Amino acid sequence: MLPSNLKLLSKPVSRVAALVGLILLAACAKPDPAQTTQEAFDPYEGQNREVHQFNRRLDRALVRPLAKGYTSVVPDDIENAVVRFAVNLSLPSDVVNNVLQLNMRGAIEDAARFVVNTTVGLGGFFDPASEMGMAAGTNTDFGETLHVWGGREGAYVELPILGPSTERDTWGMAVDLFTNPLTYILDPPESFAGTAAGVSAGLSKREKFGDTIDSILYESADSYAQSRSLYLQNRRFELGGTAGNTYVDPYDAPATSGSLEDPYDQ
């Protein structure tokens, strides 16, 4: 049997080994036709449309009313502070993904921003890093890490609650659950703070961009095709696959500058 200290180390080490294995598999993947033609590869359209209808019903019945109620009750200053706090807690994961992408400059800049905002900014509720002129966060993820190492985009999928994605980004979201070092440092209930802040930030975003989201979900002739097109165009633009295309996906994550006023400046 392993000593207790070795047992504690074995879990993070095994997860890192799994990440390395995924990257190596991605690097060996063949080119993806969907990435070269820039068209949607959607072999699961039937199932995706069913999930899309579920997401629309959930949004109409729960998410949209909650977002309106949350933003009407919570003062703007507190709402902005919660968004900044959520963004700051995501920076360690960005650092890890930048290292995996061999983007050491991005990793150093994100780490410096995290240190400054966590200390001087009282845990990230304030953003002195931006006031000091430090570079905005990279806002990366493991889906982008797979892309950097040649991972194929794969088929388009719509996930329950989470919305539009691709096979590559779905795997990326799953792995990102383990890439944030804070997961291994904080114990409950402190470890739940990031989840609560992320949900609150999502409600803020849903209300702030409510008109745009409502026009896509409830006013377009085919809300599924519209959301699919916007997601794929924006994601490929973020990854450098569609230069000159400036479509913005209203479901995208807030920029790491921590400002609720401009969550898409990345």
Contacts in CASP RR format, 6 or more apart in sequence:
PFRMAT RR
TARGET T0000
AUTHOR 0000-0000-0000
METHOD contacts of the structure
MODEL  1
MLPSNLKLLSKPVSRVAALVGLILLAACAKPDPAQTTQEAFDPYEGQNRE
VHQFNRRLDRALVRPLAKGYTSVVPDDIENAVVRFAVNLSLPSDVVNNVL
QLNMRGAIEDAARFVVNTTVGLGGFFDPASEMGMAAGTNTDFGETLHVWG
GREGAYVELPILGPSTERDTWGMAVDLFTNPLTYILDPPESFAGTAAGVS
AGLSKREKFGDTIDSILYESADSYAQSRSLYLQNRRFELGGTAGNTYVDP
YDAPATSGSLEDPYDQ
2 10 0 8 1.000
12 184 0 8 1.000
15 178 0 8 1.000
18 175 0 8 1.000
19 100 0 8 1.000
19 142 0 8 1.000
19 175 0 8 1.000
19 178 0 8 1.000
19 179 0 8 1.000
22 146 0 8 1.000
22 171 0 8 1.000
22 175 0 8 1.000
23 100 0 8 1.000
23 145 0 8 1.000
23 146 0 8 1.000
23 149 0 8 1.000
26 146 0 8 1.000
26 149 0 8 1.000
26 150 0 8 1.000
26 151 0 8 1.000
26 152 0 8 1.000
27 149 0 8 1.000
27 150 0 8 1.000
27 151 0 8 1.000
29 150 0 8 1.000
29 151 0 8 1.000
29 152 0 8 1.000
30 152 0 8 1.000
31 152 0 8 1.000
32 41 0 8 1.000
32 151 0 8 1.000
32 152 0 8 1.000
32 153 0 8 1.000
32 154 0 8 1.000
33 41 0 8 1.000
34 40 0 8 1.000
34 41 0 8 1.000
34 152 0 8 1.000
34 153 0 8 1.000
34 154 0 8 1.000
34 155 0 8 1.000
35 152 0 8 1.000
35 153 0 8 1.000
35 236 0 8 1.000
35 241 0 8 1.000
38 236 0 8 1.000
38 241 0 8 1.000
38 242 0 8 1.000
40 156 0 8 1.000
40 228 0 8 1.000
40 229 0 8 1.000
40 232 0 8 1.000
41 153 0 8 1.000
41 154 0 8 1.000
41 155 0 8 1.000
41 156 0 8 1.000
42 48 0 8 1.000
42 155 0 8 1.000
42 156 0 8 1.000
42 228 0 8 1.000
43 155 0 8 1.000
44 155 0 8 1.000
44 156 0 8 1.000
44 157 0 8 1.000
48 156 0 8 1.000
48 157 0 8 1.000
48 158 0 8 1.000
48 224 0 8 1.000
48 228 0 8 1.000
49 158 0 8 1.000
49 224 0 8 1.000
51 158 0 8 1.000
51 159 0 8 1.000
51 160 0 8 1.000
51 163 0 8 1.000
52 158 0 8 1.000
52 163 0 8 1.000
52 223 0 8 1.000
52 224 0 8 1.000
52 227 0 8 1.000
54 160 0 8 1.000
55 158 0 8 1.000
55 160 0 8 1.000
55 161 0 8 1.000
55 163 0 8 1.000
56 217 0 8 1.000
56 218 0 8 1.000
56 223 0 8 1.000
58 161 0 8 1.000
59 213 0 8 1.000
59 217 0 8 1.000
60 218 0 8 1.000
63 203 0 8 1.000
63 206 0 8 1.000
64 206 0 8 1.000
64 210 0 8 1.000
64 214 0 8 1.000
66 203 0 8 1.000
67 202 0 8 1.000
67 203 0 8 1.000
67 204 0 8 1.000
67 206 0 8 1.000
67 207 0 8 1.000
67 210 0 8 1.000
68 207 0 8 1.000
70 79 0 8 1.000
70 200 0 8 1.000
70 203 0 8 1.000
70 204 0 8 1.000
70 207 0 8 1.000
71 79 0 8 1.000
71 203 0 8 1.000
71 204 0 8 1.000
71 207 0 8 1.000
71 208 0 8 1.000
74 82 0 8 1.000
79 200 0 8 1.000
79 204 0 8 1.000
79 260 0 8 1.000
80 259 0 8 1.000
80 260 0 8 1.000
81 125 0 8 1.000
81 126 0 8 1.000
82 125 0 8 1.000
82 197 0 8 1.000
82 200 0 8 1.000
82 201 0 8 1.000
82 204 0 8 1.000
83 200 0 8 1.000
83 201 0 8 1.000
83 204 0 8 1.000
83 254 0 8 1.000
83 258 0 8 1.000
83 259 0 8 1.000
83 260 0 8 1.000
83 263 0 8 1.000
84 117 0 8 1.000
84 124 0 8 1.000
84 125 0 8 1.000
84 126 0 8 1.000
84 127 0 8 1.000
84 258 0 8 1.000
84 259 0 8 1.000
85 123 0 8 1.000
85 124 0 8 1.000
85 125 0 8 1.000
85 193 0 8 1.000
85 194 0 8 1.000
85 197 0 8 1.000
86 194 0 8 1.000
86 197 0 8 1.000
86 198 0 8 1.000
86 200 0 8 1.000
86 201 0 8 1.000
86 254 0 8 1.000
87 201 0 8 1.000
87 254 0 8 1.000
87 255 0 8 1.000
87 256 0 8 1.000
87 257 0 8 1.000
87 258 0 8 1.000
88 114 0 8 1.000
88 117 0 8 1.000
88 118 0 8 1.000
88 123 0 8 1.000
88 124 0 8 1.000
88 258 0 8 1.000
89 180 0 8 1.000
89 182 0 8 1.000
89 193 0 8 1.000
89 194 0 8 1.000
89 197 0 8 1.000
90 180 0 8 1.000
90 256 0 8 1.000
91 110 0 8 1.000
91 111 0 8 1.000
91 113 0 8 1.000
91 114 0 8 1.000
91 117 0 8 1.000
91 137 0 8 1.000
91 256 0 8 1.000
92 114 0 8 1.000
92 180 0 8 1.000
92 181 0 8 1.000
92 182 0 8 1.000
93 141 0 8 1.000
93 176 0 8 1.000
93 179 0 8 1.000
93 180 0 8 1.000
93 181 0 8 1.000
94 107 0 8 1.000
94 110 0 8 1.000
94 137 0 8 1.000
94 138 0 8 1.000
94 139 0 8 1.000
94 140 0 8 1.000
94 141 0 8 1.000
94 256 0 8 1.000
95 107 0 8 1.000
95 110 0 8 1.000
95 111 0 8 1.000
95 114 0 8 1.000
96 179 0 8 1.000
96 180 0 8 1.000
96 181 0 8 1.000
97 140 0 8 1.000
97 141 0 8 1.000
97 142 0 8 1.000
97 144 0 8 1.000
97 145 0 8 1.000
97 176 0 8 1.000
97 179 0 8 1.000
98 104 0 8 1.000
98 106 0 8 1.000
98 107 0 8 1.000
98 110 0 8 1.000
98 138 0 8 1.000
98 140 0 8 1.000
99 107 0 8 1.000
100 142 0 8 1.000
100 145 0 8 1.000
101 140 0 8 1.000
101 144 0 8 1.000
101 145 0 8 1.000
101 148 0 8 1.000
101 149 0 8 1.000
102 148 0 8 1.000
103 138 0 8 1.000
103 140 0 8 1.000
106 135 0 8 1.000
106 137 0 8 1.000
106 138 0 8 1.000
109 134 0 8 1.000
109 135 0 8 1.000
109 137 0 8 1.000
109 138 0 8 1.000
110 137 0 8 1.000
110 138 0 8 1.000
110 256 0 8 1.000
112 129 0 8 1.000
112 134 0 8 1.000
113 129 0 8 1.000
113 134 0 8 1.000
113 135 0 8 1.000
113 137 0 8 1.000
113 256 0 8 1.000
116 128 0 8 1.000
116 129 0 8 1.000
116 132 0 8 1.000
116 134 0 8 1.000
117 123 0 8 1.000
117 124 0 8 1.000
117 126 0 8 1.000
117 127 0 8 1.000
117 128 0 8 1.000
117 129 0 8 1.000
118 124 0 8 1.000
120 126 0 8 1.000
120 128 0 8 1.000
121 127 0 8 1.000
121 128 0 8 1.000
127 257 0 8 1.000
127 258 0 8 1.000
127 259 0 8 1.000
130 136 0 8 1.000
130 257 0 8 1.000
130 258 0 8 1.000
130 259 0 8 1.000
136 255 0 8 1.000
136 256 0 8 1.000
136 257 0 8 1.000
136 265 0 8 1.000
136 266 0 8 1.000
137 255 0 8 1.000
137 256 0 8 1.000
137 257 0 8 1.000
137 266 0 8 1.000
138 256 0 8 1.000
138 266 0 8 1.000
139 253 0 8 1.000
139 255 0 8 1.000
139 256 0 8 1.000
139 266 0 8 1.000
141 169 0 8 1.000
141 172 0 8 1.000
141 173 0 8 1.000
141 176 0 8 1.000
142 171 0 8 1.000
142 172 0 8 1.000
142 173 0 8 1.000
142 175 0 8 1.000
142 176 0 8 1.000
142 179 0 8 1.000
143 168 0 8 1.000
143 169 0 8 1.000
143 171 0 8 1.000
143 172 0 8 1.000
143 173 0 8 1.000
143 175 0 8 1.000
143 176 0 8 1.000
144 238 0 8 1.000
144 239 0 8 1.000
145 172 0 8 1.000
146 168 0 8 1.000
146 171 0 8 1.000
146 172 0 8 1.000
147 153 0 8 1.000
147 168 0 8 1.000
147 239 0 8 1.000
151 168 0 8 1.000
152 167 0 8 1.000
152 168 0 8 1.000
153 166 0 8 1.000
153 167 0 8 1.000
153 168 0 8 1.000
153 236 0 8 1.000
154 166 0 8 1.000
154 167 0 8 1.000
154 168 0 8 1.000
155 166 0 8 1.000
155 167 0 8 1.000
156 164 0 8 1.000
156 165 0 8 1.000
156 166 0 8 1.000
156 228 0 8 1.000
156 231 0 8 1.000
156 232 0 8 1.000
157 165 0 8 1.000
157 166 0 8 1.000
157 167 0 8 1.000
157 170 0 8 1.000
158 164 0 8 1.000
158 165 0 8 1.000
158 224 0 8 1.000
158 227 0 8 1.000
158 228 0 8 1.000
159 165 0 8 1.000
159 170 0 8 1.000
162 173 0 8 1.000
163 227 0 8 1.000
163 251 0 8 1.000
164 227 0 8 1.000
164 228 0 8 1.000
164 230 0 8 1.000
164 231 0 8 1.000
164 232 0 8 1.000
164 249 0 8 1.000
164 251 0 8 1.000
165 173 0 8 1.000
165 231 0 8 1.000
166 232 0 8 1.000
166 235 0 8 1.000
169 235 0 8 1.000
177 183 0 8 1.000
182 191 0 8 1.000
183 191 0 8 1.000
186 193 0 8 1.000
201 254 0 8 1.000
204 260 0 8 1.000
205 254 0 8 1.000
205 263 0 8 1.000
206 213 0 8 1.000
208 260 0 8 1.000
208 263 0 8 1.000
209 250 0 8 1.000
210 250 0 8 1.000
212 250 0 8 1.000
213 250 0 8 1.000
213 251 0 8 1.000
216 223 0 8 1.000
216 226 0 8 1.000
216 227 0 8 1.000
216 230 0 8 1.000
216 250 0 8 1.000
217 223 0 8 1.000
217 227 0 8 1.000
220 226 0 8 1.000
227 251 0 8 1.000
229 247 0 8 1.000
230 247 0 8 1.000
230 248 0 8 1.000
230 249 0 8 1.000
230 250 0 8 1.000
231 249 0 8 1.000
231 251 0 8 1.000
233 242 0 8 1.000
233 245 0 8 1.000
233 247 0 8 1.000
233 249 0 8 1.000
234 247 0 8 1.000
234 248 0 8 1.000
234 249 0 8 1.000
234 252 0 8 1.000
235 249 0 8 1.000
236 242 0 8 1.000
236 245 0 8 1.000
237 243 0 8 1.000
237 244 0 8 1.000
237 245 0 8 1.000
237 246 0 8 1.000
237 247 0 8 1.000
238 266 0 8 1.000
248 264 0 8 1.000
252 264 0 8 1.000
253 263 0 8 1.000
254 260 0 8 1.000
254 263 0 8 1.000
254 264 0 8 1.000
255 262 0 8 1.000
255 263 0 8 1.000
255 264 0 8 1.000
255 265 0 8 1.000
255 266 0 8 1.000
256 266 0 8 1.000
257 265 0 8 1.000
257 266 0 8 1.000
END
